Amino acid sequence: MKVLVPTPLYSYTGRREVQASGATLAEVLADLERQFPGIRHRMIDEQDRMRPHIRFFVNGWQIRDLAQPLAESDEVVIVQALSGG
């Protein structure tokens, strides 16, 4: 499936759009980690929770559960909030 990557994670992927597979969001993130080592840690913490500054959208709907089932035709968008002052 198509996964759109935010600019702060380009250093891992080298591009905005990548392909990944998996039956759940967790499996898609595992596939991304296999392809781009280190990327998962930027999105998921040591307790397997989504980091507070990361949002996942599937077909335009925000997903908050890593066990969310996905279809191969889905589009996953990763959004990273900006911080600072």
C-alpha positions in Angstrom: 0.0 0.0 0.0 1.0 3.6 -0.4 2.5 5.3 2.6 3.1 9.1 2.6 6.0 10.0 4.8 6.5 13.4 6.5 9.5 15.6 5.7 11.3 14.9 9.1 11.5 11.2 8.2 12.9 11.7 4.7 16.3 11.0 6.1 15.2 7.4 6.5 13.3 6.9 3.2 14.8 9.5 0.8 11.3 10.2 -0.6 7.8 11.3 0.3 6.0 8.2 -0.9 6.9 4.6 -0.2 5.2 1.2 -0.5 4.7 -1.1 2.5 2.5 -4.2 3.2 0.7 -5.6 6.2 -2.7 -6.6 7.5 -2.6 -4.1 10.4 -1.0 -0.7 11.0 1.6 -2.5 13.3 2.5 -4.8 10.4 2.9 -1.9 8.0 5.2 -0.1 10.4 7.2 -3.3 10.9 7.6 -3.5 7.1 8.7 0.1 7.0 11.3 -0.7 9.7 12.5 -3.7 7.6 13.0 -1.4 4.6 14.2 1.7 6.4 15.9 0.7 9.7 15.3 3.1 12.6 12.2 4.7 11.2 9.8 2.9 13.6 11.5 4.2 16.7 10.7 7.8 15.5 7.0 6.9 15.5 6.5 4.3 18.2 8.0 4.4 21.7 9.6 1.6 23.8 6.1 0.6 25.2 4.7 0.1 21.6 2.6 3.3 21.8 2.4 5.9 19.2 4.6 8.9 20.0 2.5 12.0 21.0 3.7 14.1 18.1 2.9 11.4 15.4 -0.5 10.9 13.8 -1.6 8.2 11.4 -4.3 8.6 8.9 -5.8 5.8 6.8 -7.9 6.9 3.8 -8.3 10.3 5.6 -9.4 8.9 9.0 -7.1 9.2 12.0 -6.1 5.9 13.4 -5.1 5.5 17.1 -4.8 1.7 17.3 -1.8 -0.2 15.9 -4.1 -3.3 15.5 -6.2 -1.4 13.0 -6.9 -3.8 10.1 -5.8 -2.4 6.7 -6.4 -3.4 3.1 -3.7 -3.4 0.4 -5.7 -0.6 -1.4 -5.5 1.7 1.7 -3.4 4.9 1.8 -1.5 5.6 5.0 -0.4 9.1 5.8 2.0 9.8 8.6 1.9 13.3 10.0 4.5 14.7 12.4 3.5 17.7 14.5 5.9 20.6 14.6 7.0 22.0 17.9 9.1 24.9 19.1 8.6 28.5 19.9 
